[in-house]
Amino acid sequence: MKVVFVTRWFFILVFGVLLTACGASRPKPAQIPPLKADKPIQALWQFKMGDDISFVQSLQVVQDRLALTSDKGKIAVVNVRNGQTEWRYELKTALSTGAGFDGEHVAAVTLNNELVLLKAGKVLWRSRLTSQSYTHPLIAGERVFMLMADRSILAFDLASGERLWVQQRPGEPLVLKQNGVLMPFQNTLLVGLGGRLTALNPDNGQVKWDVPVANPRGINDLERLVDLVAKPSRVANSVCVRAFQSQVGCVDALRGSVVWTRASVGSQGVDGNDKMLIGTESNGVVQAWSRSTGDRLWDSDRLKYRELTGPMFTAKGIVIGDSGGWLYLLSASDGSLINRVQTSSDGFASTPTALAEGGFVVLTRDGLLQAYQLP
């Protein structure tokens, strides 16, 4: 995992720091014996992006479409019913984020600190940014919202690209080089700033409420890093998030109050339903909590010491990928292994993302978007 250092003048210096749960090499995972499933997980279609992908993307399915990006600046919108291309565009400039997508418009950020908005394979406008961003842009309410590496939040007019407002928030000097929390809730913009979940008025950027999910601790800046990571899990007023390598918690976004937090060492987002919340630990343990109380429901160490993606919760079970290219289906009742399928990849660049009727898609590190159907 990479971390960036932000100086007091908000210049950014990138240094490669690999963070692991224990700071040492990962033990070898135990072999999983052959699994007898009633029916296999069925492959549906594949879409080849054409470039490798190094950063983890949060895929959004809107109107049976999703948008994805590559490191080198390729952007594609894909029909998830059949895997066919809706449109493609190549910026010829490297990108630092995945795509913000509303079903028609795609927003992405280049390594040259430029926000670009596209529609139907054409660039509508570009806007110069004052710092880098590693969080996907959010397109909502005829605006484009940005969470920057200097912990500022920006809003742009969707039609013209005009900057509408900027909110600068103080924070810790280290910023995680990973997709953060930026999401709509009713007529509110929710933003992860350090270990805090903050609600802003989308019209002017004014703070509505601000609550801590995790507090910085430790004797140095690296130990104090607690950024909230994508993706969050929302059910009605309950918004649950992970603070990097420290906590998992749920917030009542209507009242602006913390419902519960629990210690949890992980770097991937969470998912769940109205009853439970699921997360993957950095050591490969899968955990389930009660969404209402935070009580531990079960732990599963069947995938221990595997490098796991974030979970995808479905009515048929929990789907999780690992760095060896396996996709697993776990029981939501106890975490037991129900089914699995081997892909051709050696790792994933997205969490599995749900489609209709038990389908899902996942993006591989070599730029292959794959769709599957759960039995």
N, C-alpha and C positions, 0 to 999 in steps of 0.2 A: 504494500500500500504506500502511495506517495503522499507526502505532506509538503505544503508550501509555507514559507515564512513571509510574513507581512510586516514591514517596518512601520514605524510610527508615521511615516509620510506616505504609506500605502504603496510603496514599490514592492514588487514581488520577486523573491529569489527562490528558485526551485532547487531542492536538493533531494536526491533519491534516498529515502529511508524506508527500508522494509520493516513493517511492524507485524509481529506475530504474537499470538496470545502468550507465549512463554519466552520469546526471544531466542529460541533454539530451533534446530531442525525438527520437523514433524515426524513422530514415530510412524512406522509403516502400518497401514490399516490392515485389519484382519480380512482374509478372503471371505466372500459371501458365497455360500454353496448354491448350486443350481436351484432356481425357484420354479415351482410348478404353479403357474397361474392358469385360471380357467380360460382366459383369452388374452392374447398379446396386446400390448399398446401398438396401435396401428399408425404407420406413417401415412400422411395424406399428400403433402406436396413439399417442394423445396424452392427457395428463391436464392439465387447467388448474387451477393452484393459486388463481389469482384475485388475487394480489398480486405486486408486484415483489420481487426478492430481490437484496440487495446483497452479502451475505457468501457465500463459497464453501463449499458443503456437501460432506461426504464421505458419499455414499449407501451404505447397507448393505442388501444383499438377504438376508433371513432367512426361510426357509419360504415362498418365493415372494412375499414382501411387502417393501416398503420404506417408510420414513417420511421425510417432508420437512416443512420449516417455512418460514414467510414472515417478513419483517421485522415485520409488524404483529401477529403472534401466531397466525396460522392454522397448524394442524397437521393432516396427513393421512397415512393409511396406505393404500397402493395395492397392489393385486394386480398383479404384474408379468407375469402370463400374458396379461392382457387389458386392463390399464389401468383397471379398475373400482375404485371407492372401497370400501375396507373400512370405514373410518370417518373422520369429520372432527370437529375441535373448534376453537373460536376462543377463545383466552385473553383477547382484548381488551387485551393488554399486549404491547408490543414485545419481541422476542426478540433476544438477543445471540449465540446459537449455533444450529447445526443440531441434528438429533435424535440422541440415543442410542437404540438400538433393539435388542431381543433377539427379535423376532418377535411379541411380545405387548405389552410395555411400551414406552412412549416417554418419554424424559426430555429436557427442554430448560430453558434458563436465560433468564430475563427481564432486561430492562435495569434493572429494580428489584432486581436481585441476589436472585432467588428461583429455587430449583430446583423444578421441577414434574414430577411423575410421573403419567402417564395410562395407562389400559388400556380398550380397547373404547369409546373416546369419552368416558370419564369421568375426572375428576381423582381420584387416589387419595390423594395428599398433597402438601404444599408445605413447603419448608424454606428459612428465611432464610439467606442467605450473607453473609459479612463483606466480600467484595470481588467484583469482576466476574470473569467467565470468558468466554473466546472460543473455548474448545475444547469440542467435542461431549462430553457426558457419556458414560461407558462403563457399560453394564449387563452384568454378568458375575458368576457365582457367587453369585446372590441378593443382590448388592450394586450400588450405584450409585457410581461413582468420578468425581471431579471434579478437573480441573487448573485452578487459579485464576490470575488475572493477577498476584497477589503471590507466585507460585511455591509456593504451598501445595498439597498434595494431600489430598483429603477422601474418606472412605468413608461411605456411608449404607446402612442396612438397607433392602432392597428392599420388604419387606412393611410396615414401620412408618414409614420415613423417619427413624429415629433415627440420629444421627451416631455412628459407631463409632470413628473415629480421625481424626486430622489430623497430617500430616507437613509441617513448615515447612522449606523449603530456601532458603539464601541464593542470590542471583543478581545479574545485572547490573540496573541501574536501568530499562532499557528493556525492554518486552515487546511482541512483535509481535501486532498485532490480527488474528490469523489462527488457524485451527484448528491445534492442535499435536498432538504425538504422545502418545497415551494408548491402550494396547492390552494385551490379555492374551497371555501366553506360558506355556503349561502352567499351573502353579499360581503364576504370577508376574505382577505388574503392571509393565509397561514404560511409563516416562514420559520425555518430553523436557523437560529443565530447562536452559534456555540452550542451549549447544552440547553438552550431555552427555546420554547415554542412561542412565537409572537404573532398576534393577530393585528393586521393593519387595515385601515379603511382604503379600499382600492381606488377611491376617487382622489385622495390627497396624500396618502401614505401615513396618516396619523395613527399612532398606536392605540388600539382598543384594549388589549390586555397582553400580559407577558408573564409566562410561568416557567419555572425551572423543571426540566425532566431529569437533568443531571448537573451537578455542580463540579467545576474543575477542582482536582485534587492532585497532590504530588509536589515534588520539590523542583521540577524543571518544566519548561514549556511543553516538552513532548509528553510527559506524564499527565499534563493538565488538559490535553486535547480531548474534547468531548462533543464534537460536532454531531448534529442529528443527520442521519443518512437516509436516503431514499431506499425502498419506497415505504411510505406510511400506510397504515390500514385504517380506513374510515368506514364505520357503520353507523348511520344516523348521526347523532351528536358526538359519538365516541371516535376520537382520533388517537391512534396508538403509534408510537415511534420508537426507534432505537437510537440511543446515543452511543457513538462509536466506542467499542471496547469497555463500556461501563454500565449502562442501564437500559432497561426497557420500561416504558410507561405508557399510560393512557390518560388522555385529557378530555374533559367535557368542554367541547369547543363552543357550546352555546353559552355556558356560564363563565368560561375562561378559568377553569380550576383543574388542578391535578387530581385525578381519581386514585391512581396508585403508581408506584414505581418499584422495580425490582432489579437487583444486581444481575447483570448478564454480560458476558464477555463475547461480543460478536461484532462483525463489521458490515453485515448485510441487513436489508430492511426486513419488515415483518408482514404477515398477512393473517387473515382469520375471518370469522363470521361473528354473529351477535353473541355467541356463547364462549368462544375461545380465541386466543391469539397464539400464533406459531412463530418461532424464531429458530435460526440456526446459529450455534455457537462456533467460535473460531476453531475449536478442537473437534468439530464434526458432530457434536451432540445436538439433537433436535429437541426443543423444549416446547411445552404447551402450558399456557396460563389461562385462568378464568378471565374473560374480558371484563367482567364487572368488578371482581375483587382482587385480581392479581395472584390468587392462590395457584400454586403449581398443580397441574392436572397430571402430567406425566413427563418423563424423560425417555428418550430413545438413544442408545449408544450404538445402534446397528451400523451407522455410517461414521463412527468415530474415526478421527484422524484423516478423513477425507475433506478436501477443500470444497465446501458446498456453496451453492448459490443461495439466494434468499428463497423462501418457500412460496408456493402458490396454493391457496386453499380452494378446493372445489367440493361439491356435494359427493363426489366419488372418492375423495381422499386428498392427500397433500403431495404435490409434485415438487421434487427437488433435484437439481443436477449437481454433478461433481466435476472436478478438473480432469478426470479420466474419460469424460464423454458419456457417462452413464446418466440416465434419467430414472428416478425412483418414484414409485407411488406408495405412500405410507398411509396406514389407517389413521383416521382422525380420532378414533376412540382410545388408542393406546400406543400409536407410533410404530406398530409392527409393519414389516415389509410385505406389501401385497403383490407388487409387480415391478418390473424394471425393463428398460430397453437400452441397448448400446447404440450410440450414434457414432458417426465417423469423425467426430471432433475430439480434440484434446483439451477442451475447455469451453466455457460459455461466456458470452459478453452481455447476457441479460438474464434476469430471473424469468422462469417460465411464466407466460402471460395467457390468461384464460380467453377462450373463444366461446361461441355459443355451443350448447348441447354437448358438453364434455370434451371439447377440443381445446388445444392450447398451442402456442408457438414459443420458440426459444431461438435466440440468436447465438451463433457460435463465434469463437475468436477468429476463425478464418473467413468470416463474413457470410455464412450460410444461415438463412432463416428457414427453420424447419417447423412444419405443422404436424401435430399428432392428434389421434382420437383415443380417449380413454375407453376401455371396454365397459 
